[in-house]
Amino acid sequence: MLFQMVVKFGQVVLGPPGSGKTTYCKAMASLLRSLGRKVSIINLDPANDVLPYEATVDISELIQVEEVMATKNVGPNGGLVFCMEMLEANLPWLLNKVQALEGHYLIFDFPGQAELYAHHTMVRNILRELDKAEIRLCAVYLVDSHYANDPGKYVSAVLLTLNSMLMMELPTVNILSKVDSVEKYGSLDMGLEFYTEVMDLEYLLEYLGDAPVTRKYTKLNKAMADVISDYSLVTFIPLSADSRSTLLAAMKAVDKANGYIYGSGEERNIQRLLSCAVGADFEHERLGNVRDEFMRGDSEEDDEEDEEIIKMIATQNQNR
């Protein structure tokens, strides 16, 4: 069946296993639906056998990783690589499913194994074909905030984030997920803004410790930190799936990155969200709510303000 090509908007959710991708998809879809958008979640993770959301399109209709592992005698990672190769070879199946979703905002839930993005090109090729089909996408890359408690893990996570940004060739919004648990394993060595803005990482290297194995790789650690600083591309938006204020901040960043705010008309007449179009976020707007809510207690005033914004957008969509 052929469909008239109409511009669609959406986001591609990426990140290491356990970073909260599926939870984010469910929470973001719920928020967008409360604003009046028609949302479809497309599950392209063949290992995602128990979904907390209803997938409009599910790769399990095409292939299942358990069957691949059994028939090809490969492990989980090899099975995922085969599944993504199969999806690339059957792109018309995916494109027809997506094109049938007229007027829907799309959320793609991808697998998290790093080798799919660092060493293979299947995902990038799939995204290129979606772009040719007039689907304006933004990559949303999630990193678990608990990495901020360990300087070595944080530097590695940022380096992996940078690699994904370069390999996927998409506008990218990076998310520091599960920020409500950021201090679960102890206080941060630096302020939260240090980790969200990815400031000079050489200061963080001082906290790696003075163990012999650490001293052995001092030059390597510094070189990796310099690569991240030289590119100066990575920043993070703190997010908790249970917090409307952080979800709204992520939504505004994604809508700007994929062009939704310029094509939908949804937010053009709402003064409070004009900063989404021009990038004028004050420091407290970006981090103050997170610090107040998750690092020093809850902020009822911020919740009331977010509720008013949601009501304004939903009312405007109903009247269109």
N, C-alpha and C positions, 0 to 999 in steps of 0.2 A: 504494500500500500504506500502511495506517495503522499507526502504532506507538504503544504506550502511552507517555505522556509521563513520563519519569523524569529526575530532576535529574542533569545532567552537569556536569563541571568542565573548565576548560581555560584556555588563554592565547592572546592575540592578539599576534603578534610584529610590531612596527612599527619604523620607523627609516629614515633616509636610505639611498639606494643605497650599497653598499659598507661598511655598518656591521657586517655579519656576521650578518644575520638568518637566512639559510639554514643557515650553519654552527652558529649557536646552536640552531636547531630540531633539527638532527641530534644535537648533543651533549646537549641537555636530554632528548630522547627516549631516548637511550642510557642516561643516568643513571636516568631514571624506570623504564625496563624492568629495570634491574639491581636496583631496589628492589621489583620484583614488580608494577608497574602495567601494565595494558594500555594502550598508547599508540597513537593514530592521528594522523598528521600530515596536515593538510589544506592543500594548496597552492592559494592563491587569487591567486597572482602570475602573470598570463598571460605575462609576459616571462621567467619562470623555466623555460627550456626544457631545461636540464641540471641535474637534481636529484641531490644527493649522498645523498639518502635515498629510501626507497620511500613515495610518497604514497598514502594510502588513498583520498583523494578529490582529484582534480586538475581545476582549472578548464579545462584544455586539452580535457577531454571536452565542455565546453560551448562554448568559444570560444577562438580563438588570436589573439594580437596581430598576428602576421605577416599573417594573412588580412584582418584589419581594416584594416591599413595599406595593403594592396594593393587592396582593394575600395572603401575609403572615401577613399583618397588623402590620408591624414593621416600625421603623424609619430609617433614612438614614444610621446610623452606623450599626444597626442590618441587614439592607439590604446588606451592604458591606460584613459583616461577612458571611452571607448566600452565597453570590456570590463567595467568595473565597473558601468556603467549596465545592461549586458546581464545581469550577475549579479543586480543588484537586481531587474530585471524578471522573473527566473527563480528567485526565492528558494525556491519549493516544491521545485525540483530539489536545491538545497543542503540544505534542511531534511530532506528524505527520506533523503538520503545520510547525514547526521549522525545522525538518529534511529535509523538501522539499526545504529549502532555502540554496542550495549548494553554498559555497563560499561567503556567506554573513556574515558581521559583525552585531551582534544583539544588539539592545538597547531595554530593557524592561522597560516600563513605568508603575510603580505600584501605587496603591492608597496610600494616605498619612496618613490615620487614625492610630494613635499610637497603639490602642488596637490590631490591626492586627498583630503587631510585639511583643508587650509587654506581651499580655495575651493569645495569640493563637499561634498555631504552623503551620497553613496551609501554610503560605508563606515560612517558613523554609523548610517544607516538599516538596513543589513545587521546591524550589531551589536545594534541594538534588537530586531530580529526574532529573533535568536538568543537574546536574553535572555527574550523572551516564550515561547520554546520550552523554558524551564527549563534553559538552559545558562549556568552561572555562570562568567563570564569576567573575566579580568584582562588589561589591556594591558601588554605588556612593550616598552618603547621603548628601542632601542639607539642609542648615540652612540659613534663611534670615539674611543678615548682619545687619539689623536694630536692632536685638536683642543685638548687641554689645553696643548700646546706653543705655541699661538698664541692670545694673549688675545682678539683680535678674532673668530677662528673659534669660540672657546669660548663667548663671550657670545652669538653668533649661534645656536650649537647649543643652548644652554640656552633661548633664547627660542623656538626651534622646538619644543623639548621641552614647554615650558609651553603653547604653542598646541595641541599634540596632546592634552595632558591635558585641556584645557578643551573641545576640539571632540569628542573621543571619548566623554566622559561615562562613563568606566569607571575603576574602581580601577586605578592605574598603578604599576608598578615600573620605574624607569629604570635602565638598565644602561650603565656605561662599559666598552665592549667592547674586546677586544684589548689588555687592560691589560699583557700580557706584552711589548708593544712601546711602552709609554708613554714610555720614555726613548730610543726609537730616533732621534728627531730632536733630542736634547739634554735637559738636565736641566730639570725644571719650575721655573717662577719661584716657586711656592709649594709647600707640602707637599701630598701626595696628598689629605689630608682636606679641604683647601680646595676642591678640585675635586669631591669626592664629596658634600660637605655644602653646596656652593654658598654659601659664606660671602659677606661683604660684597664685592660685585664692584667697588666703587669702588677698592679697593686694587689690583685687577688692571688697572684702566684706566691706572694709572701706567706699566704696561709696554707700552702701545700704541706708545710712541715719540713723537718730537716732530717728525715730518715735517709739512710744510704741509697735506697732505691729511688727516692725522690731527687736527691742530688745528682744521681747518674743521668737523669733526663731533664736537667735544668734548662739546657740549651734548646732541647726539643720543645719543652713546654713554652718557652719564651717565643720560639719560632711560630708555634701554633697561635699563640696570643697575638703576635704581630700580623699574621695572615688575616685574622678576624678584624683587627683594628684597621688594617690597611684597606680592606674592602669597605668597611664602615656601612654595611647594609642591614645588619641584624639589630632589631629592637623587638621588644615583647609587650603585649598587652596583658595585664594580669586578669585572670578570669576564674570564677567559680560557677559551676553549672547551676547552683542554687541561688545565685545572686542576679537579680534583674539588672542592676546598675552595671555590672561588669559585662553581662550579655549585650546590653544596649551599646556599650562602648565598642565591643567587638563588631556588632552589627553595623554601626556607623562606619567603622574602618573598612569592613568588607564591601559595603555598598559604594564607598568611594573608590575602592580598588578595582572592582569589576564594572564600574560605570552605572550601576543601578540608579543612583541618585540623579544622574543626568538624563536618564531615559524614561523613568517611571512617573515622575511628577508627584510622587507620594509625599516628599518632604519639602518641596520647594517653598511652601508658604508657611512653614513652621519656623519661627525665628530661633527657637531654642536649639534647633538642629542645623542651623546654617553653618556652624563651625565644622560640620562634617564635610562640607564642600570646599572650604578654604583651608582646612587643617589647623584652625586656631583653637587648640586645646590648652587650657591653662594647667599648670602642674597639679593643682589640687583636683581638677576634674579627672585627670588621668590616674592619679595614684592616691589622692586623699581619701576617697571613699573606701578603697581597698584597705588602707592602713586603719581607718576608723572602724571598719566592719570586722576585719579578720585579725588585726594585730593589736587593737586597743578596745574593741567592743563594737556594738551595733550602732548604726546611725538611722534613726527613724525618719528624720527629715529628708535624707537622701532617698529613702524608699518611697516617701510620699511624692517627691518630685518626679521620680521615675514613673510612678503610677499615673501622674498627670500627663506625662509625655506619651505613654502608651495609649491612654484614653483619647488624646488629641489625634494621634495618627489613625487609630481605629475608627474614630468618628468621621475623619476626612475620607477614608477609604469607603465607608458605608454610603457616603453622600455622593460619591463620584458616579 
